[in-house]
Amino acid sequence: MTKILITGANKGLGYEAARQLIAAGHTVWIGSRDAERGQRAAAELGTRAVQLDVTDDASVAAAVETLTAAGGLDVLVNNAGIQAEMAADGTVLGAADLTADMMRETFDTNVFGTVRVLHAFLPLLERSAAPVVVNVSSGLASLAWATDPGNHAHGYPGVAYPASKTAVNMLTIQYAKAYPGIRINSVEPGYTKTALNGHHGHQTVEEGAEIIVRMAQLGPDGPTGGYFDRSGELPW
């Protein structure tokens, strides 16, 4: 039975991906910064929770110990993320309002947090017979889309969030080259109604989680070092 850890899984896309993967017969760990919320989500789903704050070394190290003691890990889904430049009403702060603090806060979770978790869990993943990493990115990370006036990503005014997800895409490429035995890919769930965007997305969480769930179940012959949405491979 495949053992899966999803960070930031007490709500939204992470929660729904966990629900679908549990339904498919996998063992899923709910990673949550807030231990109580994680336990509550796990109880609802009938699974396990582990306290995991991607911005905290000690928290991540403790999560590694917990999963090691419980039998290891086959799939890591780096889902935890923030969109600090978007207000609750859906308003997005643009380049004129960007501050170094906003960029630092965003990168601390979305980029440094992803690296922190990867660095800590890769030794455990390498013990798996079919290890997989899914990095939850965004269509806003595509430089091709951002520079195409005809694409929806072109109209997004924010800087910190898309820049952080573009960095995540580069992490995907470089880690996939460094670890050819692990299937490592970025995914674009689409504009989904979640707390990340104040529930202004046009997709349901069921639709958004589909690509996460699909890529989490890749076999050893699956693609690696790619960037995908539900329709296929995306341009970087």
Contacts in CASP RR format, 6 or more apart in sequence:
PFRMAT RR
TARGET T0000
AUTHOR 0000-0000-0000
METHOD contacts of the structure
MODEL  1
MTKILITGANKGLGYEAARQLIAAGHTVWIGSRDAERGQRAAAELGTRAV
QLDVTDDASVAAAVETLTAAGGLDVLVNNAGIQAEMAADGTVLGAADLTA
DMMRETFDTNVFGTVRVLHAFLPLLERSAAPVVVNVSSGLASLAWATDPG
NHAHGYPGVAYPASKTAVNMLTIQYAKAYPGIRINSVEPGYTKTALNGHH
GHQTVEEGAEIIVRMAQLGPDGPTGGYFDRSGELPW
1 25 0 8 1.000
1 26 0 8 1.000
1 27 0 8 1.000
2 26 0 8 1.000
2 27 0 8 1.000
2 74 0 8 1.000
2 75 0 8 1.000
2 130 0 8 1.000
2 217 0 8 1.000
3 26 0 8 1.000
3 27 0 8 1.000
3 29 0 8 1.000
3 67 0 8 1.000
3 70 0 8 1.000
3 71 0 8 1.000
3 72 0 8 1.000
3 73 0 8 1.000
3 74 0 8 1.000
3 75 0 8 1.000
4 18 0 8 1.000
4 21 0 8 1.000
4 26 0 8 1.000
4 27 0 8 1.000
4 28 0 8 1.000
4 29 0 8 1.000
4 73 0 8 1.000
4 74 0 8 1.000
4 75 0 8 1.000
4 76 0 8 1.000
4 77 0 8 1.000
4 216 0 8 1.000
5 28 0 8 1.000
5 29 0 8 1.000
5 31 0 8 1.000
5 50 0 8 1.000
5 52 0 8 1.000
5 63 0 8 1.000
5 67 0 8 1.000
5 73 0 8 1.000
5 75 0 8 1.000
5 76 0 8 1.000
5 77 0 8 1.000
5 121 0 8 1.000
6 14 0 8 1.000
6 17 0 8 1.000
6 18 0 8 1.000
6 21 0 8 1.000
6 28 0 8 1.000
6 29 0 8 1.000
6 30 0 8 1.000
6 31 0 8 1.000
6 77 0 8 1.000
6 79 0 8 1.000
7 31 0 8 1.000
7 52 0 8 1.000
7 54 0 8 1.000
7 77 0 8 1.000
7 78 0 8 1.000
7 79 0 8 1.000
7 80 0 8 1.000
7 117 0 8 1.000
8 14 0 8 1.000
8 30 0 8 1.000
8 31 0 8 1.000
8 32 0 8 1.000
8 33 0 8 1.000
8 52 0 8 1.000
8 54 0 8 1.000
8 79 0 8 1.000
8 80 0 8 1.000
8 81 0 8 1.000
9 15 0 8 1.000
9 17 0 8 1.000
9 18 0 8 1.000
9 28 0 8 1.000
9 30 0 8 1.000
9 31 0 8 1.000
9 32 0 8 1.000
9 38 0 8 1.000
9 41 0 8 1.000
9 77 0 8 1.000
9 79 0 8 1.000
10 30 0 8 1.000
10 31 0 8 1.000
10 32 0 8 1.000
10 34 0 8 1.000
10 37 0 8 1.000
10 38 0 8 1.000
10 40 0 8 1.000
10 41 0 8 1.000
10 49 0 8 1.000
11 37 0 8 1.000
11 41 0 8 1.000
11 194 0 8 1.000
11 195 0 8 1.000
12 192 0 8 1.000
12 194 0 8 1.000
12 195 0 8 1.000
12 196 0 8 1.000
12 205 0 8 1.000
13 79 0 8 1.000
13 136 0 8 1.000
13 189 0 8 1.000
13 192 0 8 1.000
13 194 0 8 1.000
13 205 0 8 1.000
13 208 0 8 1.000
13 209 0 8 1.000
13 212 0 8 1.000
14 77 0 8 1.000
14 79 0 8 1.000
14 209 0 8 1.000
14 212 0 8 1.000
15 30 0 8 1.000
15 41 0 8 1.000
15 45 0 8 1.000
15 205 0 8 1.000
16 205 0 8 1.000
16 206 0 8 1.000
16 208 0 8 1.000
16 209 0 8 1.000
17 77 0 8 1.000
17 79 0 8 1.000
17 209 0 8 1.000
17 212 0 8 1.000
17 213 0 8 1.000
17 216 0 8 1.000
18 28 0 8 1.000
18 30 0 8 1.000
18 41 0 8 1.000
18 45 0 8 1.000
18 47 0 8 1.000
19 45 0 8 1.000
19 209 0 8 1.000
20 206 0 8 1.000
20 209 0 8 1.000
20 210 0 8 1.000
20 213 0 8 1.000
21 28 0 8 1.000
21 213 0 8 1.000
21 216 0 8 1.000
21 217 0 8 1.000
22 28 0 8 1.000
22 45 0 8 1.000
22 46 0 8 1.000
22 47 0 8 1.000
24 213 0 8 1.000
24 217 0 8 1.000
26 75 0 8 1.000
26 217 0 8 1.000
27 47 0 8 1.000
27 48 0 8 1.000
28 45 0 8 1.000
28 47 0 8 1.000
28 48 0 8 1.000
29 47 0 8 1.000
29 48 0 8 1.000
29 49 0 8 1.000
29 50 0 8 1.000
29 67 0 8 1.000
30 38 0 8 1.000
30 41 0 8 1.000
30 42 0 8 1.000
30 45 0 8 1.000
30 47 0 8 1.000
30 48 0 8 1.000
30 49 0 8 1.000
30 50 0 8 1.000
31 38 0 8 1.000
31 49 0 8 1.000
31 50 0 8 1.000
31 51 0 8 1.000
31 52 0 8 1.000
31 63 0 8 1.000
31 80 0 8 1.000
32 38 0 8 1.000
32 41 0 8 1.000
32 49 0 8 1.000
32 50 0 8 1.000
32 51 0 8 1.000
32 52 0 8 1.000
33 51 0 8 1.000
33 52 0 8 1.000
33 53 0 8 1.000
33 54 0 8 1.000
33 59 0 8 1.000
33 80 0 8 1.000
34 51 0 8 1.000
35 49 0 8 1.000
35 51 0 8 1.000
38 49 0 8 1.000
38 51 0 8 1.000
39 49 0 8 1.000
41 49 0 8 1.000
42 48 0 8 1.000
42 49 0 8 1.000
48 70 0 8 1.000
50 63 0 8 1.000
50 66 0 8 1.000
50 67 0 8 1.000
51 59 0 8 1.000
51 62 0 8 1.000
51 63 0 8 1.000
52 59 0 8 1.000
52 60 0 8 1.000
52 63 0 8 1.000
52 80 0 8 1.000
52 117 0 8 1.000
53 59 0 8 1.000
53 60 0 8 1.000
54 60 0 8 1.000
54 80 0 8 1.000
54 81 0 8 1.000
54 109 0 8 1.000
54 113 0 8 1.000
54 114 0 8 1.000
54 116 0 8 1.000
54 117 0 8 1.000
55 108 0 8 1.000
55 109 0 8 1.000
55 112 0 8 1.000
55 113 0 8 1.000
55 116 0 8 1.000
57 116 0 8 1.000
60 116 0 8 1.000
60 117 0 8 1.000
60 120 0 8 1.000
61 120 0 8 1.000
63 120 0 8 1.000
64 120 0 8 1.000
64 121 0 8 1.000
64 124 0 8 1.000
67 73 0 8 1.000
67 121 0 8 1.000
67 124 0 8 1.000
68 124 0 8 1.000
72 124 0 8 1.000
72 127 0 8 1.000
72 128 0 8 1.000
73 121 0 8 1.000
73 124 0 8 1.000
73 125 0 8 1.000
73 128 0 8 1.000
73 131 0 8 1.000
74 125 0 8 1.000
74 128 0 8 1.000
74 129 0 8 1.000
74 130 0 8 1.000
74 131 0 8 1.000
74 132 0 8 1.000
75 131 0 8 1.000
75 132 0 8 1.000
75 133 0 8 1.000
75 134 0 8 1.000
75 216 0 8 1.000
75 217 0 8 1.000
76 117 0 8 1.000
76 118 0 8 1.000
76 121 0 8 1.000
76 125 0 8 1.000
76 132 0 8 1.000
76 133 0 8 1.000
76 134 0 8 1.000
77 133 0 8 1.000
77 134 0 8 1.000
77 136 0 8 1.000
77 212 0 8 1.000
77 216 0 8 1.000
78 114 0 8 1.000
78 117 0 8 1.000
78 118 0 8 1.000
78 133 0 8 1.000
78 134 0 8 1.000
78 135 0 8 1.000
78 136 0 8 1.000
78 168 0 8 1.000
79 134 0 8 1.000
79 136 0 8 1.000
79 212 0 8 1.000
80 109 0 8 1.000
80 113 0 8 1.000
81 109 0 8 1.000
81 110 0 8 1.000
81 136 0 8 1.000
81 196 0 8 1.000
82 105 0 8 1.000
82 106 0 8 1.000
82 109 0 8 1.000
82 110 0 8 1.000
82 196 0 8 1.000
83 106 0 8 1.000
83 161 0 8 1.000
83 196 0 8 1.000
83 197 0 8 1.000
84 102 0 8 1.000
84 105 0 8 1.000
84 106 0 8 1.000
84 160 0 8 1.000
84 161 0 8 1.000
85 92 0 8 1.000
85 93 0 8 1.000
85 94 0 8 1.000
85 97 0 8 1.000
85 98 0 8 1.000
85 102 0 8 1.000
85 106 0 8 1.000
85 158 0 8 1.000
85 159 0 8 1.000
85 160 0 8 1.000
85 161 0 8 1.000
86 92 0 8 1.000
86 93 0 8 1.000
86 161 0 8 1.000
86 196 0 8 1.000
86 197 0 8 1.000
86 198 0 8 1.000
87 93 0 8 1.000
88 198 0 8 1.000
89 198 0 8 1.000
90 197 0 8 1.000
90 198 0 8 1.000
90 200 0 8 1.000
92 156 0 8 1.000
92 157 0 8 1.000
92 158 0 8 1.000
93 102 0 8 1.000
93 157 0 8 1.000
93 158 0 8 1.000
94 157 0 8 1.000
94 158 0 8 1.000
94 159 0 8 1.000
95 157 0 8 1.000
95 158 0 8 1.000
95 159 0 8 1.000
98 158 0 8 1.000
98 159 0 8 1.000
98 160 0 8 1.000
102 160 0 8 1.000
103 159 0 8 1.000
103 160 0 8 1.000
103 163 0 8 1.000
105 160 0 8 1.000
106 160 0 8 1.000
106 161 0 8 1.000
106 163 0 8 1.000
106 164 0 8 1.000
107 160 0 8 1.000
107 163 0 8 1.000
107 164 0 8 1.000
107 167 0 8 1.000
110 161 0 8 1.000
110 164 0 8 1.000
110 165 0 8 1.000
110 167 0 8 1.000
110 168 0 8 1.000
111 164 0 8 1.000
111 167 0 8 1.000
111 168 0 8 1.000
111 171 0 8 1.000
114 135 0 8 1.000
114 168 0 8 1.000
114 171 0 8 1.000
115 171 0 8 1.000
118 133 0 8 1.000
118 171 0 8 1.000
118 175 0 8 1.000
122 179 0 8 1.000
122 182 0 8 1.000
125 131 0 8 1.000
125 133 0 8 1.000
125 182 0 8 1.000
126 179 0 8 1.000
126 182 0 8 1.000
129 220 0 8 1.000
130 183 0 8 1.000
130 219 0 8 1.000
130 220 0 8 1.000
131 181 0 8 1.000
131 182 0 8 1.000
131 183 0 8 1.000
132 182 0 8 1.000
132 183 0 8 1.000
132 184 0 8 1.000
132 215 0 8 1.000
132 216 0 8 1.000
132 217 0 8 1.000
132 218 0 8 1.000
132 219 0 8 1.000
133 175 0 8 1.000
133 182 0 8 1.000
133 183 0 8 1.000
133 184 0 8 1.000
133 185 0 8 1.000
134 185 0 8 1.000
134 187 0 8 1.000
134 212 0 8 1.000
134 215 0 8 1.000
134 216 0 8 1.000
135 168 0 8 1.000
135 169 0 8 1.000
135 171 0 8 1.000
135 172 0 8 1.000
135 184 0 8 1.000
135 185 0 8 1.000
135 186 0 8 1.000
135 187 0 8 1.000
136 186 0 8 1.000
136 187 0 8 1.000
136 189 0 8 1.000
136 212 0 8 1.000
137 165 0 8 1.000
137 168 0 8 1.000
137 169 0 8 1.000
137 172 0 8 1.000
137 186 0 8 1.000
137 187 0 8 1.000
137 188 0 8 1.000
137 227 0 8 1.000
138 161 0 8 1.000
138 162 0 8 1.000
138 165 0 8 1.000
138 188 0 8 1.000
138 189 0 8 1.000
138 190 0 8 1.000
139 145 0 8 1.000
139 153 0 8 1.000
139 165 0 8 1.000
139 188 0 8 1.000
139 190 0 8 1.000
139 229 0 8 1.000
139 234 0 8 1.000
140 146 0 8 1.000
140 153 0 8 1.000
140 156 0 8 1.000
140 161 0 8 1.000
140 162 0 8 1.000
140 165 0 8 1.000
141 162 0 8 1.000
141 165 0 8 1.000
141 166 0 8 1.000
141 168 0 8 1.000
141 169 0 8 1.000
141 186 0 8 1.000
141 188 0 8 1.000
141 227 0 8 1.000
142 153 0 8 1.000
142 166 0 8 1.000
142 188 0 8 1.000
142 227 0 8 1.000
142 234 0 8 1.000
142 235 0 8 1.000
142 236 0 8 1.000
143 166 0 8 1.000
143 236 0 8 1.000
144 235 0 8 1.000
144 236 0 8 1.000
145 151 0 8 1.000
145 152 0 8 1.000
145 153 0 8 1.000
145 154 0 8 1.000
145 234 0 8 1.000
145 235 0 8 1.000
146 153 0 8 1.000
146 154 0 8 1.000
146 156 0 8 1.000
146 162 0 8 1.000
147 154 0 8 1.000
148 154 0 8 1.000
152 191 0 8 1.000
153 162 0 8 1.000
156 162 0 8 1.000
168 186 0 8 1.000
169 186 0 8 1.000
169 227 0 8 1.000
169 236 0 8 1.000
172 184 0 8 1.000
172 185 0 8 1.000
172 186 0 8 1.000
172 225 0 8 1.000
172 226 0 8 1.000
172 227 0 8 1.000
173 225 0 8 1.000
173 226 0 8 1.000
175 182 0 8 1.000
175 184 0 8 1.000
176 182 0 8 1.000
176 184 0 8 1.000
176 185 0 8 1.000
176 224 0 8 1.000
176 225 0 8 1.000
176 226 0 8 1.000
177 225 0 8 1.000
180 224 0 8 1.000
181 220 0 8 1.000
181 224 0 8 1.000
182 224 0 8 1.000
183 215 0 8 1.000
183 218 0 8 1.000
183 219 0 8 1.000
183 220 0 8 1.000
183 222 0 8 1.000
183 223 0 8 1.000
183 224 0 8 1.000
184 224 0 8 1.000
184 225 0 8 1.000
185 215 0 8 1.000
185 218 0 8 1.000
185 223 0 8 1.000
185 224 0 8 1.000
185 225 0 8 1.000
185 226 0 8 1.000
185 227 0 8 1.000
185 228 0 8 1.000
186 225 0 8 1.000
186 226 0 8 1.000
186 227 0 8 1.000
186 228 0 8 1.000
187 211 0 8 1.000
187 212 0 8 1.000
187 215 0 8 1.000
187 227 0 8 1.000
187 228 0 8 1.000
187 229 0 8 1.000
188 211 0 8 1.000
188 227 0 8 1.000
188 228 0 8 1.000
188 229 0 8 1.000
188 234 0 8 1.000
189 203 0 8 1.000
189 208 0 8 1.000
189 209 0 8 1.000
189 211 0 8 1.000
189 212 0 8 1.000
189 229 0 8 1.000
190 203 0 8 1.000
190 208 0 8 1.000
190 229 0 8 1.000
191 197 0 8 1.000
191 201 0 8 1.000
191 202 0 8 1.000
191 203 0 8 1.000
192 201 0 8 1.000
192 203 0 8 1.000
192 204 0 8 1.000
192 205 0 8 1.000
192 207 0 8 1.000
192 208 0 8 1.000
193 199 0 8 1.000
193 200 0 8 1.000
193 201 0 8 1.000
193 202 0 8 1.000
193 203 0 8 1.000
193 204 0 8 1.000
193 205 0 8 1.000
194 201 0 8 1.000
194 205 0 8 1.000
207 230 0 8 1.000
208 230 0 8 1.000
210 230 0 8 1.000
211 228 0 8 1.000
211 229 0 8 1.000
211 230 0 8 1.000
215 228 0 8 1.000
223 233 0 8 1.000
226 233 0 8 1.000
227 233 0 8 1.000
227 234 0 8 1.000
227 235 0 8 1.000
227 236 0 8 1.000
228 234 0 8 1.000
END
